[in-house]
Amino acid sequence: MSREIILYIATSVDGFIAKENDDLQWLEEAEVEGDAGYSDMYQSIDTIIMGKRTYDYVIEHTETFPYPDKKCYVFSSTLRGKNDHVEFVNEDVVAFSKKLREQEGSKIWMVGGADILDAFMKEQLIDELIITITPHLLGSGIPLFKGKNPYQDLKLVNTQRYGQMVQMHYMVMKEA
């Protein structure tokens, strides 16, 4: 049994996860009740995957690294080795993630960004999608999903309202 990869992400009503310049200020200003299920999701994982742009954003916008108790891999073509919090991976994200799925452990959170998510969608590597819709129409920006993804059936597990946000939790239906 391989480990599941989850996508836990927020998007605007018109399907953008960030503005063109990676600006997430709109998201930080959104009215939310509680933590929008973050704690429950976070407790279900032991590994985090993200791209270098997402990592740079996290480092630039947080005082302390937000995932100190998780194994964290950052895909980068420029950085190598590891630091106190992350290991930089210079190999193909899909091949690496397929190997990671076969290791012992809990769920894996694919944090972002858009290019890694696109690769995962093309290869059907996402097992669970937890998508929170925020009360914004951005008009343009970085889309949650890029085009030409393979068809996948989803099963709605839960919907939850968190203040002005609505969260949809789906499982990807895998062919037997």
Order of alpha helices (4+ residues) and beta strands (2+ residues): beta-beta-alpha-alpha-beta-alpha-beta-beta-alpha-beta-alpha-beta-beta-beta-beta
